[in-house]
Amino acid sequence: MTELMEEKSTHLSNYARFESEANGTGPAWLDRLRKAGIDRFDLVGFPTTRHEEWRQTNVAPIARTPFRLADHDGGPAARDTAEQFSFGADAAAELVFLNGRFSLELSRIDRLPRGVRVGSLVDAIEADTSGVEPHLARHA
């Protein structure tokens, strides 16, 4: 239990660093949503097997994972790796993520069904906040 408390502290510190680096660059509603999420995490911490909904799931390995903010640049090595794992021309679509970020340049989305939109959450928020805000954090 003490270990999870230490890991909680690490994640709270990481969030504080993220928040200072972001420096309010996002929309106010998103900053409030993030703050509410981290406040809730600060209050309840990681679930344990003592919580009924989590009794079959040990999240300690996740809590111990040393997450950090990812680099933005994928570079040539990322392109080579994406090509190595590509499904080739037979795939209807192929979405490529580098360090958790969607890469339009490396993805193939020309054969998506009508009405399907693909892009990064960052771009969606910048382009049309009204299309994103009503849906974020409404179901989880």
DSSP file with accessible surface (Angstrom, degrees, kcal/mol):
  #  RESIDUE AA STRUCTURE BP1 BP2  ACC     N-H-->O    O-->H-N    N-H-->O    O-->H-N    TCO  KAPPA ALPHA  PHI   PSI    X-CA   Y-CA   Z-CA
    1    1 A M     >        0   0  131      0, 0.0     4,-1.6     0, 0.0     5,-0.1   0.000 360.0 360.0 360.0 -41.2    0.0    0.0    0.0
    2    2 A T  H  >  +     0   0  102      1,-0.2     4,-2.2     2,-0.2     5,-0.2   0.887 360.0  57.9 -61.1 -37.3    2.8    2.4    0.8
    3    3 A E  H  > S+     0   0   80      1,-0.2     4,-2.4     2,-0.2    -1,-0.2   0.916 104.5  49.9 -60.2 -43.8    4.3    1.7   -2.6
    4    4 A L  H  > S+     0   0   24      1,-0.2     4,-2.4     2,-0.2    -1,-0.2   0.866 108.1  54.1 -64.8 -32.6    1.1    2.8   -4.3
    5    5 A M  H  X S+     0   0  109     -4,-1.6     4,-2.1     2,-0.2    -1,-0.2   0.910 108.8  48.5 -66.3 -40.5    1.2    6.0   -2.2
    6    6 A E  H  X S+     0   0  116     -4,-2.2     4,-1.9     2,-0.2    -2,-0.2   0.912 112.4  48.2 -64.6 -42.2    4.8    6.7   -3.4
    7    7 A E  H  X S+     0   0   37     -4,-2.4     4,-2.4     2,-0.2    -2,-0.2   0.884 107.9  55.3 -66.4 -38.0    3.8    6.1   -7.0
    8    8 A K  H  X S+     0   0   27     -4,-2.4     4,-2.5     1,-0.2    -1,-0.2   0.935 106.9  51.0 -57.6 -44.8    0.7    8.4   -6.6
    9    9 A S  H  X S+     0   0   67     -4,-2.1     4,-2.3     1,-0.2    -1,-0.2   0.897 108.2  52.3 -61.0 -40.5    3.1   11.1   -5.4
   10   10 A T  H  X S+     0   0   63     -4,-1.9     4,-2.4     2,-0.2    -1,-0.2   0.930 110.4  47.4 -61.9 -45.0    5.3   10.6   -8.5
   11   11 A H  H  X S+     0   0   38     -4,-2.4     4,-2.2     2,-0.2    -2,-0.2   0.886 110.4  52.2 -67.1 -36.6    2.3   10.9  -10.9
   12   12 A L  H  X S+     0   0   40     -4,-2.5     4,-2.3     2,-0.2    -1,-0.2   0.911 110.3  49.0 -64.2 -39.8    1.1   14.0   -9.1
   13   13 A S  H  X S+     0   0   71     -4,-2.3     4,-2.2     2,-0.2    -2,-0.2   0.900 109.3  52.1 -65.4 -41.5    4.6   15.5   -9.5
   14   14 A N  H  X S+     0   0   37     -4,-2.4     4,-2.6     1,-0.2    -1,-0.2   0.903 109.5  49.9 -61.2 -40.6    4.6   14.6  -13.2
   15   15 A Y  H  X S+     0   0   39     -4,-2.2     4,-3.2     2,-0.2    -2,-0.2   0.926 107.8  53.2 -64.2 -42.7    1.2   16.3  -13.6
   16   16 A A  H  X S+     0   0   53     -4,-2.3     4,-2.2     1,-0.2    -2,-0.2   0.909 110.8  47.5 -59.3 -40.7    2.5   19.5  -11.9
   17   17 A R  H  X S+     0   0   95     -4,-2.2     4,-2.4     2,-0.2     5,-0.2   0.938 112.3  49.1 -64.9 -45.2    5.5   19.5  -14.3
   18   18 A F  H  X S+     0   0   58     -4,-2.6     4,-2.8     1,-0.2     5,-0.2   0.937 110.7  50.9 -58.0 -45.9    3.1   19.0  -17.2
   19   19 A E  H  X S+     0   0   88     -4,-3.2     4,-2.0     1,-0.2     5,-0.5   0.911 111.0  47.3 -62.0 -41.3    0.9   21.8  -16.0
   20   20 A S  H  < S+     0   0   81     -4,-2.2    -1,-0.2    -5,-0.2    -2,-0.2   0.885 113.9  47.5 -70.2 -34.9    3.8   24.3  -15.6
   21   21 A E  H  < S+     0   0  121     -4,-2.4    -2,-0.2     1,-0.2    -1,-0.2   0.873 111.8  49.6 -71.8 -37.1    5.1   23.4  -19.1
   22   22 A A  H >< S-     0   0   17     -4,-2.8     3,-1.3    -5,-0.2    -2,-0.2   0.857  86.7-169.8 -68.9 -35.1    1.7   23.7  -20.7
   23   23 A N  T 3<  -     0   0  134     -4,-2.0    -3,-0.1     1,-0.3    -4,-0.1   0.850  67.2 -54.4  50.1  43.0    1.3   27.1  -18.9
   24   24 A G  T 3  S+     0   0   52     -5,-0.5    -1,-0.3     1,-0.1     7,-0.1   0.784  93.8 140.7  68.6  28.3   -2.4   27.5  -19.8
   25   25 A T    <   +     0   0  119     -3,-1.3    -2,-0.1     2,-0.1    -1,-0.1   0.685  53.8  72.7 -78.3 -15.8   -1.9   27.1  -23.5
   26   26 A G  S    S-     0   0   23      1,-0.2     5,-0.0     2,-0.1   100,-0.0  -0.360 101.2 -73.5 -90.7 174.2   -5.1   25.0  -23.8
   27   27 A P    >>  -     0   0   38      0, 0.0     4,-2.1     0, 0.0     3,-0.5  -0.337  44.0-116.3 -64.2 150.4   -8.7   26.2  -23.6
   28   28 A A  H 3> S+     0   0   61      1,-0.2     4,-2.5     2,-0.2     5,-0.2   0.871 114.4  56.8 -57.9 -39.2   -9.9   27.0  -20.1
   29   29 A W  H 3> S+     0   0   26      1,-0.2     4,-2.0     2,-0.2    -1,-0.2   0.883 108.2  48.0 -62.9 -34.7  -12.5   24.2  -20.1
   30   30 A L  H <> S+     0   0   16     -3,-0.5     4,-2.7     2,-0.2    -1,-0.2   0.901 109.4  52.1 -73.3 -38.8   -9.8   21.7  -20.8
   31   31 A D  H  X S+     0   0   52     -4,-2.1     4,-2.4     1,-0.2    -2,-0.2   0.921 111.2  48.2 -61.2 -41.3   -7.6   23.1  -18.1
   32   32 A R  H  X S+     0   0  158     -4,-2.5     4,-2.6     2,-0.2    -2,-0.2   0.905 111.1  50.7 -65.2 -40.5  -10.5   22.8  -15.6
   33   33 A L  H  X S+     0   0   52     -4,-2.0     4,-2.2     2,-0.2    -2,-0.2   0.927 111.7  46.9 -64.2 -44.8  -11.2   19.2  -16.8
   34   34 A R  H  X S+     0   0   84     -4,-2.7     4,-2.6     2,-0.2     5,-0.2   0.916 112.5  50.2 -61.5 -44.5   -7.5   18.2  -16.3
   35   35 A K  H  X S+     0   0   90     -4,-2.4     4,-2.5     1,-0.2    -2,-0.2   0.913 110.0  50.1 -63.2 -41.5   -7.5   19.9  -12.9
   36   36 A A  H  X S+     0   0   59     -4,-2.6     4,-2.1     1,-0.2    -1,-0.2   0.907 111.1  50.5 -63.1 -39.3  -10.6   18.0  -11.8
   37   37 A G  H  X S+     0   0   42     -4,-2.2     4,-2.3     2,-0.2    -2,-0.2   0.935 112.6  43.8 -65.3 -45.1   -9.1   14.7  -13.0
   38   38 A I  H  X S+     0   0   26     -4,-2.6     4,-2.7     1,-0.2    -1,-0.2   0.875 111.8  54.3 -72.5 -31.7   -5.9   15.2  -11.1
   39   39 A D  H  X S+     0   0   75     -4,-2.5     4,-1.9    -5,-0.2    -1,-0.2   0.914 109.6  48.0 -64.5 -40.4   -7.8   16.4   -8.0
   40   40 A R  H  X S+     0   0  151     -4,-2.1     4,-2.8     2,-0.2     5,-0.4   0.919 111.8  49.3 -65.7 -42.6   -9.9   13.2   -8.1
   41   41 A F  H  X S+     0   0   41     -4,-2.3     4,-2.9     1,-0.2    -2,-0.2   0.913 109.2  52.7 -62.1 -41.6   -6.8   11.1   -8.5
   42   42 A D  H  < S+     0   0   80     -4,-2.7    -1,-0.2     1,-0.2    -2,-0.2   0.893 113.2  45.5 -60.5 -37.2   -5.2   12.9   -5.6
   43   43 A L  H  < S+     0   0  130     -4,-1.9    -2,-0.2    -5,-0.2    -1,-0.2   0.936 129.8  19.1 -72.7 -46.9   -8.2   12.1   -3.5
   44   44 A V  H  < S-     0   0   71     -4,-2.8    -3,-0.2     1,-0.1    -2,-0.2   0.689  87.2-166.8-103.5 -21.9   -8.7    8.4   -4.3
   45   45 A G     <  -     0   0   12     -4,-2.9    -1,-0.1    -5,-0.4    -2,-0.1  -0.184  50.3 -18.3  67.6-159.8   -5.3    7.4   -5.7
   46   46 A F  S    S-     0   0   36    -42,-0.2     2,-0.1     1,-0.1   -38,-0.0  -0.552  75.0-111.2 -78.7 143.6   -4.9    4.1   -7.6
   47   47 A P        -     0   0   30      0, 0.0    12,-0.4     0, 0.0     2,-0.3  -0.395  34.0-158.4 -69.5 154.4   -7.6    1.4   -7.1
   48   48 A T    >   -     0   0   21     10,-0.1     3,-2.1    11,-0.1     6,-0.3  -0.778  36.8 -96.3-124.5 173.7   -6.6   -1.7   -5.2
   49   49 A T  T 3  S+     0   0   77      1,-0.3     9,-0.1    -2,-0.3     5,-0.0   0.589 118.9  72.2 -69.2  -6.3   -8.0   -5.2   -5.1
   50   50 A R  T 3  S+     0   0  201      4,-0.1     2,-0.5     3,-0.0    -1,-0.3   0.645  79.0  87.0 -79.8 -16.4   -9.9   -4.1   -2.0
   51   51 A H  S X  S-     0   0   84     -3,-2.1     3,-1.8     1,-0.1     4,-0.5  -0.763  83.4-134.7 -83.6 127.7  -12.2   -2.0   -4.3
   52   52 A E  G >  S+     0   0  126     -2,-0.5     3,-1.2     1,-0.3     4,-0.2   0.876 103.4  50.9 -51.5 -46.0  -15.0   -4.2   -5.5
   53   53 A E  G 3  S+     0   0  159      1,-0.3    -1,-0.3     2,-0.1     3,-0.2   0.697 119.3  38.3 -67.4 -17.7  -14.8   -3.1   -9.1
   54   54 A W  G X  S+     0   0  105     -3,-1.8     3,-2.3    -6,-0.3    -1,-0.3   0.238  77.6 114.6-115.4  11.6  -11.0   -3.8   -9.1
   55   55 A R  T <  S+     0   0  131     -3,-1.2    -1,-0.1    -4,-0.5    -2,-0.1   0.744  83.8  43.0 -62.6 -21.5  -10.9   -7.0   -7.0
   56   56 A Q  T 3  S+     0   0  157     -4,-0.2     2,-0.5    -3,-0.2    -1,-0.3   0.367 106.4  74.0-101.1   3.5   -9.6   -9.0  -10.0
   57   57 A T    <   -     0   0   66     -3,-2.3     2,-0.8    -9,-0.1    -1,-0.1  -0.961  60.1-160.1-128.0 119.8   -7.1   -6.4  -11.2
   58   58 A N        -     0   0  109     -2,-0.5     4,-0.2     1,-0.1   -10,-0.1  -0.846   9.6-179.4 -94.8 110.4   -3.8   -5.6   -9.7
   59   59 A V    >>  +     0   0    9     -2,-0.8     4,-2.6   -12,-0.4     3,-0.6   0.426  54.0 103.4 -91.1   3.0   -2.9   -2.1  -11.0
   60   60 A A  H 3> S+     0   0   13      1,-0.2     4,-2.3     2,-0.2    -1,-0.2   0.884  77.5  54.1 -54.6 -42.2    0.4   -2.0   -9.1
   61   61 A P  H 3> S+     0   0   65      0, 0.0     4,-0.7     0, 0.0    -1,-0.2   0.895 111.0  46.5 -61.5 -35.3    2.5   -2.8  -12.2
   62   62 A I  H X4 S+     0   0  100     -3,-0.6     3,-1.0    -4,-0.2    -2,-0.2   0.929 111.5  51.1 -67.7 -45.0    0.9    0.2  -14.0
   63   63 A A  H 3< S+     0   0    0     -4,-2.6    -1,-0.2     1,-0.3    -3,-0.2   0.847 109.2  51.7 -62.0 -32.8    1.4    2.4  -11.0
   64   64 A R  H 3< S+     0   0  115     -4,-2.3    -1,-0.3    -5,-0.2    -2,-0.2   0.631  82.1 110.3 -79.2 -15.1    5.1    1.4  -10.9
   65   65 A T  S << S-     0   0   57     -3,-1.0     2,-2.2    -4,-0.7    -3,-0.0  -0.456  73.5-130.2 -65.5 126.4    5.7    2.2  -14.6
   66   66 A P        -     0   0  116      0, 0.0    -1,-0.1     0, 0.0    -2,-0.1  -0.449  33.7-173.5 -80.6  73.2    7.8    5.4  -14.8
   67   67 A F        +     0   0  112     -2,-2.2     2,-0.3     3,-0.0   -53,-0.0  -0.350   6.7 173.5 -64.6 147.7    5.7    7.3  -17.3
   68   68 A R        -     0   0  176    -54,-0.0     2,-0.2    -2,-0.0   -54,-0.0  -0.962  43.2 -78.9-148.0 162.4    7.2   10.6  -18.6
   69   69 A L        -     0   0   69     -2,-0.3     2,-0.1     1,-0.1    30,-0.0  -0.443  55.1-124.2 -64.8 133.4    6.2   13.1  -21.2
   70   70 A A        -     0   0   32     29,-0.2     2,-0.1    -2,-0.2    -1,-0.1  -0.420  20.1-104.8 -81.3 154.1    7.1   11.8  -24.6
   71   71 A D        -     0   0  103      1,-0.1    -1,-0.1    -2,-0.1    27,-0.0  -0.446  22.0-141.7 -70.1 152.5    9.2   13.5  -27.1
   72   72 A H  S    S+     0   0  142     -2,-0.1     2,-0.4     2,-0.0    -1,-0.1   0.820  75.9  80.8 -86.2 -33.6    7.4   15.1  -30.1
   73   73 A D        -     0   0  133      1,-0.2    -2,-0.1    26,-0.0    26,-0.0  -0.636  48.2-178.0 -85.1 125.5    9.8   14.3  -32.9
   74   74 A G     >  -     0   0   26     -2,-0.4     4,-1.1    24,-0.0     3,-0.2   0.813  27.0-170.0 -87.0 -34.8    9.7   10.8  -34.4
   75   75 A G  H >>  -     0   0   28      1,-0.2     4,-1.4     2,-0.2     3,-0.5   0.029  46.3 -53.1  70.4 179.0   12.6   11.3  -36.8
   76   76 A P  H 3> S+     0   0  105      0, 0.0     4,-2.3     0, 0.0     5,-0.2   0.842 133.1  61.1 -61.5 -33.9   13.7    9.0  -39.6
   77   77 A A  H 3> S+     0   0   70      1,-0.2     4,-2.4     2,-0.2    -2,-0.2   0.891 102.1  52.7 -63.1 -36.5   14.0    6.0  -37.3
   78   78 A A  H <X S+     0   0   15     -4,-1.1     4,-2.8    -3,-0.5    -1,-0.2   0.910 107.6  51.1 -65.4 -40.5   10.3    6.3  -36.5
   79   79 A R  H  X S+     0   0  116     -4,-1.4     4,-2.4     2,-0.2    -2,-0.2   0.936 111.0  48.5 -62.3 -43.5    9.4    6.3  -40.2
   80   80 A D  H  X S+     0   0  101     -4,-2.3     4,-2.0     1,-0.2    -2,-0.2   0.912 112.5  48.2 -63.2 -42.1   11.5    3.1  -40.7
   81   81 A T  H  X S+     0   0   71     -4,-2.4     4,-1.6     2,-0.2    -2,-0.2   0.919 110.2  51.7 -65.5 -42.4    9.8    1.4  -37.8
   82   82 A A  H  < S+     0   0   20     -4,-2.8     4,-0.3     1,-0.2     3,-0.2   0.919 110.7  48.5 -61.1 -42.0    6.3    2.4  -39.0
   83   83 A E  H >< S+     0   0  124     -4,-2.4     3,-1.0     1,-0.2    -1,-0.2   0.882 106.5  57.3 -65.1 -36.8    7.1    0.9  -42.4
   84   84 A Q  H 3< S+     0   0  144     -4,-2.0    -1,-0.2     1,-0.2    -2,-0.2   0.856 114.0  38.2 -62.2 -35.2    8.5   -2.3  -40.8
   85   85 A F  T 3< S+     0   0  142     -4,-1.6    -1,-0.2    -3,-0.2    -2,-0.2   0.308  89.7 126.7-101.4  10.4    5.1   -2.9  -39.0
   86   86 A S    <   -     0   0   46     -3,-1.0     3,-0.1    -4,-0.3    -3,-0.1  -0.312  59.0-141.6 -68.2 148.5    2.9   -1.7  -41.8
   87   87 A F    >   -     0   0  166      1,-0.3     3,-0.5     2,-0.0    -1,-0.1   0.476  46.2-135.3 -85.0  -6.5    0.1   -3.9  -43.1
   88   88 A G  G >   -     0   0   30      1,-0.2     3,-1.5     2,-0.1    -1,-0.3  -0.222  45.8 -36.4  83.2-169.8    0.9   -2.7  -46.6
   89   89 A A  G 3  S+     0   0   81      1,-0.3    -1,-0.2    -3,-0.1    -2,-0.0   0.656 125.2  71.8 -67.2 -15.6   -1.5   -1.7  -49.4
   90   90 A D  G <  S+     0   0  157     -3,-0.5    -1,-0.3     2,-0.0     2,-0.2   0.714  75.0  99.4 -74.7 -19.3   -4.1   -4.3  -48.4
   91   91 A A    <   -     0   0   16     -3,-1.5     3,-0.1     1,-0.1    20,-0.1  -0.460  68.5-145.0 -71.9 136.7   -5.1   -2.4  -45.3
   92   92 A A  S    S-     0   0   63      1,-0.3    19,-0.6    -2,-0.2     2,-0.3   0.865  84.6  -8.0 -66.3 -35.9   -8.2   -0.3  -45.5
   93   93 A A        -     0   0   33     17,-0.1     2,-0.4    16,-0.1    -1,-0.3  -0.980  61.0-158.0-155.8 155.9   -6.6    2.2  -43.2
   94   94 A E  B     -A  108   0A  21     14,-2.8    14,-2.8    -2,-0.3     2,-0.5  -0.946   6.2-162.8-143.9 117.5   -3.5    2.4  -41.1
   95   95 A L        -     0   0   80     -2,-0.4     2,-0.5    12,-0.2     9,-0.1  -0.906   9.3-161.9-103.5 125.5   -3.2    4.7  -38.1
   96   96 A V        -     0   0   20     -2,-0.5     7,-3.0     7,-0.5     2,-0.4  -0.917   5.1-170.1-112.6 131.0    0.3    5.4  -36.8
   97   97 A F  E     -B  102   0B 120     -2,-0.5     2,-0.5     5,-0.2     5,-0.2  -0.981   5.0-162.6-120.9 130.1    1.1    6.8  -33.4
   98   98 A L  E >  S-B  101   0B  41      3,-2.9     3,-1.7    -2,-0.4   -24,-0.0  -0.964  79.6 -19.0-113.4 118.8    4.6    7.9  -32.4
   99   99 A N  T 3  S-     0   0   94     -2,-0.5   -29,-0.2     1,-0.3    -1,-0.2   0.886 131.2 -49.7  51.6  40.7    5.1    8.3  -28.6
  100  100 A G  T 3  S+     0   0   70      1,-0.2     2,-0.5    -3,-0.1    -1,-0.3   0.522 116.4 114.2  81.1   6.1    1.4    8.4  -28.1
  101  101 A R  E <   -B   98   0B  96     -3,-1.7    -3,-2.9    19,-0.1    -1,-0.2  -0.928  69.9-116.4-116.4 133.9    0.8   11.0  -30.8
  102  102 A F  E     -B   97   0B  29     -2,-0.5     2,-0.6    -5,-0.2    -5,-0.2  -0.391  24.0-154.9 -65.5 133.8   -1.1   10.5  -34.0
  103  103 A S     >  -     0   0   11     -7,-3.0     4,-0.9     1,-0.2    -7,-0.5  -0.904  14.1-177.4-115.0 103.3    1.1   10.9  -37.1
  104  104 A L  T >4 S+     0   0   95     -2,-0.6     3,-0.6     1,-0.2    -1,-0.2   0.889  83.6  60.7 -63.9 -37.6   -1.0   11.9  -40.2
  105  105 A E  T 34 S+     0   0  147      1,-0.2    -1,-0.2     3,-0.1    -2,-0.0   0.831 112.3  36.5 -60.8 -34.4    2.2   11.8  -42.3
  106  106 A L  T 34 S+     0   0   26     -3,-0.3    -1,-0.2   -10,-0.2    -2,-0.2   0.526 104.9  87.0 -96.7  -7.7    2.8    8.1  -41.6
  107  107 A S    <<  -     0   0   14     -4,-0.9     2,-0.5    -3,-0.6   -12,-0.2  -0.529  65.5-143.4 -91.4 159.3   -0.8    7.0  -41.5
  108  108 A R  B     +A   94   0A  66    -14,-2.8   -14,-2.8    -2,-0.2     3,-0.1  -0.967  35.3 150.1-122.4 111.7   -3.0    6.0  -44.5
  109  109 A I    >   +     0   0   49     -2,-0.5     3,-1.2   -16,-0.2    -1,-0.1   0.209  36.0 108.4-126.4  15.8   -6.6    7.2  -44.1
  110  110 A D  T 3  S+     0   0  128      1,-0.3   -17,-0.1     0, 0.0    -1,-0.1   0.700  80.7  49.4 -72.2 -15.9   -7.7    7.6  -47.7
  111  111 A R  T 3  S+     0   0  129    -19,-0.6    -1,-0.3    -3,-0.1     3,-0.1   0.018  77.7 134.2-114.0  30.9  -10.0    4.5  -47.7
  112  112 A L    <   -     0   0   46     -3,-1.2     3,-0.1     1,-0.1    -3,-0.1  -0.450  65.0 -94.8 -74.5 151.1  -12.0    5.3  -44.5
  113  113 A P    >   -     0   0   89      0, 0.0     3,-2.0     0, 0.0    -1,-0.1  -0.271  55.4 -81.4 -61.3 152.8  -15.7    4.8  -44.6
  114  114 A R  T 3  S+     0   0  247      1,-0.2     3,-0.1    -3,-0.1    -3,-0.0  -0.269 116.9  21.8 -56.3 134.8  -17.8    8.0  -45.3
  115  115 A G  T 3  S+     0   0   74      1,-0.3     2,-0.4    -3,-0.1    -1,-0.2   0.261  89.3 124.6  91.6 -12.4  -18.2   10.1  -42.2
  116  116 A V    <   -     0   0   73     -3,-2.0     2,-0.4     2,-0.0    -1,-0.3  -0.697  41.8-165.8 -84.6 128.2  -15.2    8.7  -40.3
  117  117 A R        -     0   0  205     -2,-0.4     2,-0.4    -3,-0.1    -3,-0.0  -0.946   4.5-171.4-115.4 137.6  -12.8   11.4  -39.2
  118  118 A V        +     0   0   42     -2,-0.4     2,-0.3    -9,-0.1    -9,-0.0  -0.989  27.8 108.6-129.4 136.2   -9.3   10.7  -38.0
  119  119 A G        -     0   0   48     -2,-0.4     2,-0.2   -16,-0.0   -16,-0.1  -0.971  64.3 -62.4 178.8-178.2   -6.9   13.1  -36.4
  120  120 A S     >  -     0   0   23     -2,-0.3     4,-2.2     1,-0.1     5,-0.2  -0.533  36.7-127.1 -84.4 152.4   -5.2   14.1  -33.2
  121  121 A L  H  > S+     0   0   96      2,-0.2     4,-2.6     1,-0.2     5,-0.2   0.892 111.3  57.2 -63.7 -37.6   -7.1   15.3  -30.2
  122  122 A V  H  > S+     0   0   76      1,-0.2     4,-2.3     2,-0.2    -1,-0.2   0.945 108.7  44.8 -58.3 -48.7   -4.9   18.4  -30.1
  123  123 A D  H  > S+     0   0   95      1,-0.2     4,-2.6     2,-0.2     5,-0.2   0.893 112.0  52.7 -64.5 -38.9   -5.8   19.3  -33.7
  124  124 A A  H  X S+     0   0   35     -4,-2.2     4,-2.7     2,-0.2     7,-0.2   0.908 110.3  47.7 -64.1 -40.5   -9.5   18.6  -33.1
  125  125 A I  H  < S+     0   0   15     -4,-2.6     4,-0.4     1,-0.2    -2,-0.2   0.923 114.7  46.1 -66.7 -42.4   -9.5   20.9  -30.0
  126  126 A E  H  < S+     0   0  151     -4,-2.3     3,-0.2    -5,-0.2    -2,-0.2   0.890 119.0  41.1 -67.9 -36.7   -7.7   23.7  -31.9
  127  127 A A  H  < S+     0   0   88     -4,-2.6    -2,-0.2     1,-0.2    -1,-0.2   0.882 136.1   1.4 -80.7 -39.5   -9.9   23.4  -35.0
  128  128 A D    >X  +     0   0   70     -4,-2.7     3,-1.5    -5,-0.2     4,-0.6  -0.556  55.7 175.9-156.2  81.6  -13.4   22.9  -33.4
  129  129 A T  H >> S+     0   0   44     -4,-0.4     4,-2.9     1,-0.3     3,-1.5   0.868  83.3  63.4 -56.8 -36.1  -13.6   23.0  -29.6
  130  130 A S  H 34 S+     0   0   86      1,-0.3    -1,-0.3     2,-0.2    -5,-0.1   0.764 100.2  53.4 -64.9 -22.0  -17.4   22.7  -29.8
  131  131 A G  H <4 S+     0   0   29     -3,-1.5    -1,-0.3    -7,-0.2    -2,-0.2   0.636 119.7  32.0 -84.8 -13.1  -17.1   19.3  -31.4
  132  132 A V  H XX S+     0   0   16     -3,-1.5     3,-2.0    -4,-0.6     4,-1.6   0.808 103.6  67.4-108.5 -47.3  -14.8   17.9  -28.6
  133  133 A E  T 3< S+     0   0   73     -4,-2.9     3,-0.2     1,-0.3    -3,-0.1   0.858  95.9  55.5 -52.2 -43.8  -15.8   19.6  -25.4
  134  134 A P  T 34 S+     0   0   64      0, 0.0    -1,-0.3     0, 0.0    -2,-0.1   0.724 115.2  40.4 -64.2 -16.2  -19.3   18.0  -25.0
  135  135 A H  T X4 S+     0   0  123     -3,-2.0     3,-1.4     2,-0.1     4,-0.4   0.740  85.9 101.0-105.1 -27.6  -17.8   14.5  -25.3
  136  136 A L  T 3< S-     0   0   47     -4,-1.6    -4,-0.0     1,-0.3  -103,-0.0  -0.421 100.6  -4.3 -66.9 131.3  -14.5   14.6  -23.3
  137  137 A A  T 3  S+     0   0   53     -2,-0.2    -1,-0.3     1,-0.1    -2,-0.1   0.684  97.4 116.2  62.5  25.0  -14.9   13.0  -19.8
  138  138 A R  S <  S+     0   0  146     -3,-1.4    -2,-0.1     1,-0.1    -1,-0.1   0.687  82.9  30.7 -91.5 -19.3  -18.6   12.4  -20.2
  139  139 A H              0   0  174     -4,-0.4    -1,-0.1     1,-0.2    -3,-0.1   0.511 360.0 360.0-117.5  -9.9  -18.4    8.6  -20.0
  140  140 A A              0   0  128      0, 0.0    -1,-0.2     0, 0.0     0, 0.0  -0.989 360.0 360.0-142.6 360.0  -15.4    7.9  -17.8
